[in-house]
Amino acid sequence: MMKVQMQTINQKIAVEYLKFFYPRLRNEIIQLSVQDNFAGIMQATVNYLKGLLLESKINIIAHHIKLMDGIYRNGNSYVRTMIENIFVRSFESFKKHAKIAHWKLLYQYMPVSFQIIYNEQQKQDQIFFGK
């Protein structure tokens, strides 16, 4: 069987995936993409997931993290950098606002690539900020 090479996901393709993955955010994503504000789109997804965290919808959050990992794994350098610096960076806030059991579940469901990035970010924060 022949392997099909996946197309590298650039910012525009990522936006299309995110509009599909986040139907409740579709209008906001469209508006931000017209403004070429991919960082704003990433922040909107984080804000949405924080809302789900307040509702203790851990399984839904875990599902969205896995979907974002799919974009990350196939993303170009810009898309990957934005996901690392906005989406994964937000996990520390999730940890602070989640119940301990919920955070442990989320971390357990988190793709290994995101766990590695998150842990590296925590080490860097410790070095630079003493956090």
Protein Blocks (a to p, Z undefined) as FASTA:
>chain_A
ZZdddddddfklmmmmmmmmmmmlmmmmmmmmmnopaklmmmmmmmmmmmmmmnopmklm
mmmmmmmmmmmmmpcfklmmmmmmmmmmmmmmmmmmpcfklmmmmmmmpcfklmmmmmmm
mmmmmmmnoZZ
